[in-house]
Amino acid sequence: MILLAKLSWHPGLISLGKSIDDRSFGDLSSGPRLPGELLRKVIGFTVRLAGANAIELEDPFSLPYINEEYPEVDPGLFTDRKNLSLVNSSWRAIVQEISAEYLVIYSGDQLKALVKKFEAAKQVASRQAKRAHSTSHRQKWIGERTLRIDFKILGFYSIEHIVRLLQCVPNLQTYVNKNGPPGPPEEFTPVEVINALMIHNSHSLRRVEWSGAGEAPRYQEIVKLCNRLPHLTTLRLVAVHSYPINKAMPPPLLVLPKLKTLSLGLIPETDKNRPQYAITWDVFLHFLCLSPLVQIPSLERFDCDIFPHRTMRFFQLHGHKLRTLRTTPWSTENVHSETLSLCPNLHTLVITQGIEGMSFPQFHPSLAKICIFPYVDVTVGVPQKVFDSAVMGPLDGLLKSLETMVAPHLVELRIQNIGAYVNLFEYSTWLRFWWIRWNIRGVHFCDKSGKSYKDIHDPNEWLLNSVRC
């Protein structure tokens, strides 16, 4: 905001309906000229919600720009948008265009307001297109700029409003559904929404995810939608509302020719008797093994928070395709060693570590990077003895198990110092010990940002050393 306050612009240069890309703000007599495209970038840095173009899930070896699991919007973002919109009509137009790229919808009222706004803009654009002699330089209206929508509605909303909004976003790339409460799904994704995505967004959708279980889709709807998305690259599920249980009829075949990333989350358990609801991913993965040559031929990344130890056939058929595997020790029956052996081309292994141990093969020919996350991703204060036994002990055991595996191409071992691991720096002696052991093998032992654990110093030890001196 301080930077923006120092910029010079001419408020009357550009009208709301004209392109700003080739214009300049300011004039020679009032100071330096600011090209419109540069101004757009400066404003975008202030008001843009990152992640609109994120087709792939977050890379654990890159600096995070958005938490894919629980993305939160800084309240100050909306204040900045409001303040910049008050400058003049040109700034307001830029703010509206950038804000439309990524929508996060929390309520039925917000949804209704967006529908009215986008439909009005669509009507204006339609009238302007009819009057224009050429569409080669036509500006996009706000609905055409929308690339991602996250639905996070807890209360009532109108299904019709979602359908109408989807009609106004022809270039939508990412659809995220986190509607409803976090428990086991009582409702499923409305059929009208599935149909709207197929009709209006099938040519552009590249990422589809249900990051909450409140409106988990039925298996039939997953097949119905995803089989009609020719460019689908990423699919993420936290639960499946129901599976077909008629054994006399084969289940519909899920065919995802361009899918590169499949992410399966932690399924909420239920106390109700629901034979069509599965609390593991074995059924879903079994259905992906019915015709392995055509179903997921392009799969490269597989995340699974509940390891499918009853469906090892999935790895037998698809393991050789995987370049990235994310898994958890707690949900397995000591089958990780076999699993990794079935993934001979694996490049990256991501482990969400709890208190359970994990086995590894004696040798892996291609593994290059390993990243360890804590199972508890929020910072919680506990007594030192509890922390040592519940966190540091299992982590130390995991590193000892990893050390037994010969991996000639391993170059990086990263421990994400977040959540339960946020205070790892306090164990500088322990970190130094493991840094030496991994450094001997030529492995970069580092934290979440890639900084080596070589020179980590415990502030308490530093204070004691200063007293001793």
N, C-alpha and C positions, 0 to 999 in steps of 0.2 A: 504493500500500500504506500510506503514511503517513496519507493521508486516511481510508482504511478503518479504520485503527487508532483514529482519533479518533471514529468514529461510535458512537452508542448504540443498542442493540437489545435486545429481550427474546427470549431463545432459545426460550422455550416457547410463543410466541404462535401459531405456525403449524406444523401438522403436514405431513408430506411429501405427503399426498394432497389437500390443500386449496389452493384458489386463493389467491395472495398479492396479487392486483391491488388489492383494496379494503381491505387490512389496513394496520396501522401497526406499526412496530417501535419499541419503547421504551414507556415510560409516563410520565404526567405527573410522577410523584414522582422518577423517575430522570433526568430531563432532557428535551431536545426530542424530539418524536416524529418518526420517520422513516417516511414512507409506503412501503409495499412496492414500489410502482411506481418510486419514486425509488431505492430500494435496488437494484432490478433494473438500473436504468440505470447506477448507480455500479459495480456488479459487472461489468456488461457492458462498460464502458469498460476494465476491467482484463483481462478474459478473452476478449473477443470477437475472432475472426479476421475482419478486414474483407474484404468482397467477396462475402458470401453473397447479397446482393440485386443484384449487378452483372450485369445482363442484357446491357447494351451493353459493348463493349470500351472500354478506357481512352481518355478524351478527352485529347489532348495539350495542350489549353489549360486543363485543370483540374489542381489540385494532386493528384498521385498518392497514392492510399491503398493501392494494391497493384500490384505489378509483374505485369501480365498475362502477360508472356512467361516470366518465371522467378520466380514467387511463392515466397518463402522464409518459413518460419515462425520467429519469434523463439523460441529455446529457453526463454527466460524465461516465455513464455506458459504453458507446461505446468507450470512451477513455481508460478506464481500460481494456476492452476486447482487444483492439488493443495492448496496452503496454504489457499485460501478454502473448499475442500470440507471441511476439518477443523473449521471453526467450529461448525457444527451441521447438523442434517438439512435445515433450510430453506435455508441457504446452499448446501449440497451440491446440493439440487434445482435451485436457480437456475443454478448453474455447469453442471450437466449439461444443462439445457435450452438455455442459450446456446451451449455447446460443440457441441451437436448440430446447430446451424444450418448449419455449414460443416465438412465432414469432409475431411481430407487423409490418404490412406491410402498408406503407404510399404512395407508388407510383407504377406505372406500371413498371418502370425501376428496382426498388427493387424487385418486384415480378418476373420479368424475370431472374434476377441474381440468385435468390433463386432457381428457377426451374432448371436452369443449374447446380447449385451446388448439389442439392438433387438428380437429375437424374444421375449425374456422380457418386455420392457416392453409389447410388443404383446399378449401373452397376458394380462398383468395388466389392461391397459386394456379388453380384450374381456370379461373377467369382471366388471369394475366396471360396464361398460355394460349388461350383462345384469341386474345387480342394481338399477341406477338406474331411477327412474320417469321421468326426463326427461333428455334429452341437450342441452337448450338451454344449460346452464352447464357442460357437460363440458369438463374441461381437456384440452389436447392432450398426447399422450404423445410421447416424444422423437423417434420416427420421423416423426411428423407435423410436427415443427419443422424437419426437415432440408430446406434449400433448395438446397444445392450439395455435390457430392462431386467431389474431384480424386483420381483414381487415378494413383499414381506408383510402381508396384511394379516393381522391377528383377528380382527372383527369381521363384521358383515361387509360384503361388497357385492356389486352387481356383476354377474357373469357377462351380461350384455356389454357392460362398459369395457371389460377386458377385450372382448371380441372386436368392439369398435376401435379400441386403441391399436390392436394388432393390424387392423385394416389401414392404419395411418402410418405404419413404420415399414415400408417396403424393403428397406435395406438392413433389417434386424439380423445381427450375427449371433447374438447370445441371448438365450432365454433362461432365466433363473427363477425357480419357484421355491419360495420358502414360506408360503402361506400357512396359517394355522399354528396350533400349539406344537411344542417339540416332542410330545409323546408319540405312541404308536398311532398310525393313521386311522382315523375314523371316517374321513372323507377321502375320495379319490379325485384326481384332476378332472374337472368337468369335461365332458365329451365335446361341448361347444368350443372350449379353448383348444383342445387337440385339433379339431376340424379347422379352426381359424388359423392355427399355425401351419397346417398343411396347405391351406388354400392361399394364404397371403404371404407366407414367409419361407416356404419350402426351398425356394431357389437361393436364398441368402443365408439361412441358418447354418452355422458351423459348430456351435456349442450349445448343448441342451443339458440342463442339470436341475435336479430336484435336490437342493442342498438342505432341505428340511423334510420331515416325514409327514407333516400335517396334511398335505395334499398329494401323497405319494401316488404315482400312476399305477393302474392295473397293467399286468404284463401284456395283455392284448393291445392296450393303448400305446405302450412303448413300441411294439412291433408296428402298429398302424402308423404312428408318426415317423419313427426313425427310418423305416423302410422307404419313406417318401422324401427323405432329406439327402439328396445326392452328394452334398458337400460336408456332411456331418463329420467333424474331426474329433470332438470331445464329448463324451457322455458321462455324466456323474449322477449317481443314485445314492440315497440314504436308506431307502426301503422300497419295496414293491407292495402295493396295497393288497394284491391277490394274484394268484396263479391259477391257470386252468387245471382242474383236478379230474377231468373226464379222461380216464385212462384208455377208453375205447377210441378216442380221437387224438392224433398227434398234435402237439402244440404248434401254433404258428411259428414260422421260421424267421428269426431276426437276422437280417442281412445288412451289414454295415461295411461296404467295400472300402471307404476312405477313413474309417475310424482309426485314429492313432492313439488316443488316450481313453482308457476305461477306468473310472474311479468308483469304487463301491465302499460306502461309509459304514458307520456303526449303526446297526438296525435296532430301533427301540423294541424292547420286549413288551409283551402284553400278558395280562392275567386272564384274558378271555379265551374261550375255546374257538379258535379261528383256523380251521384246517387249511384254508387257502392262503394263510399268511405265514411266511417262513422267516425265522429269526437268524438264518445263516444265508450265505450266497451260493450254497451248493446247487440249489434248483436252477437259479439263473445261469450259472456257469455250465451246468449240464445242458441247458438249452442252447448254449453257444458251441457245444461240441457235436451237435446233430449233423451238421454239414460243414466241417472245418475248413474245407478248401475255399468256400465262398462266403462264409459268414463274417470273419474279421481278418482278412488277409493282410491288412496294413497295420495291425496293432503293434505299437512300440512301447507304450507305457501302461502299466497295470498297477493300480493302487487298490489295496483291499484291507480294510480295518478288521475284518473277521476272516481269518484265513480259511480257505475252503479245503480242509484236510480230507473231506470225503469225495472230493472231485479232483484228484491228482491227474485225471485224464486231461483236464484243461491244460496243465503244464506239459503233459506228454505231447499234446497236439499243437499247442501255441507257444510253448516256452522258448523255442528257438527264435521266435520273432522279437522277443522282448529286449529292449535296450535299457529300460528303467523299471524297477520293481520296488513298490513301497508296501511294507508289511508290518505286522505286530507279533511279538513272541507270545503274548498272553493267550491268543486264540488258537494256538497250534498244539499238536501232539508230537512235538519234536520231529517235524518233517521238513524243516527248512533246508537241511543238508541235501536231501533228495531233490527238493524244489530247485535249489540253485544249480544243482548238477543238470537239471533239465532245461536250464537257461544258459546255454554255452556262449551266447553272444551278448550277455548282460554287461552293460557299461556302468550303470549307476544303481546302487542299492540304498534304499532309505528305510530306516528302522525306527519305529515308534516304541521306545523302550519303557517297560514297566519294571516289575520286580522279578519277572520270569527270565529264565535263561534261554539261550538260542544256540542251535547247533549249526556248524558250517562244514562244507566239504573240505577234504584235505587239500584240494587244488581247484582253482578256478582260472580258466585260460584268458578271460577278457575283462574281468572286473577292474574298473579304473577309479571309481569314486564311491565312498560310503559316507552317508550322512545320518547322524543319530539325533532324533527328537525325543524330548521327554513325553511320557504319556500324559502327564498333567501339564497343560500349556498355560496355566495361570500361576502367578507367584503366591505361594501359601507359606506362612511362617509356622514351623514346627520345631520341637526341641531338637538339639543337636544330635542326640543319640538316635532319634527316630529318623532324622534326615540321613545320617550315615548308613543306617541299616536298610532303609527303604529306597534310597536314591543312589548314594555313592557306592554302596556294596554291589547292587545289581549292575551299575554302569561299569565298575571295575571288572566284574565277572564277564561282561559282554566283551570288553577289550581283550581280556585274556583268551576268550574263545576265538575272537577274530585273529589273534596273533598266531593261532595254530594253523590257519589256512595259508597256503602258498598261493599268492596272487601276483604274478610277475609284472602285471600292468597297473597295479594299484599305485596311484600317485597322490591321493588326497583322502584324508579322514577328517570329517568335520563334525564337531559336537555343537549343536545349536544351543547356545547359552541363553535360553529363554525359559519361562515357566519355572518348573522345578530345578532347572539347571542354571538359573539366572545368576546364582552366586558361586559359580564354579571357580571364579578367580580367587576365592578365599582358600582354595586348595592348590596353591601354587607349587608346593613340593610334589604333590601327586601329579599335577599337570606336567611339571618338568620331567618327572620320571618317565611318563608315557611319551612325552615329546622325544626324549633321547632314544627310546626303544623304536619308535616309528621312524625317526630320522635316520637311524642306522639302515633301515630298509628303503630309504629314499621316499618316504611318504610324508606329505605336508600335513601336519597335525594342527588343526586350526579351529577358530570359533565361527559363529554364524556369518561374520563379515569377511571371512577368509584370512583373518589376522592370526599369525602363528601363536601357539601357546608357549613358545620358547621363553619369552621374556615377561611372562605374567608374574606379578609380584603381589603378594598378600599385604594389604596396608597394615594389618596388625603385626606381621612379621617385620615390616619396615620400621614400625614404631619401636619395637623391641630392640632391633639392631641399632637404632639411633641412640637408645638408652645405654646399650652395652658399650658403645663407642665412647 
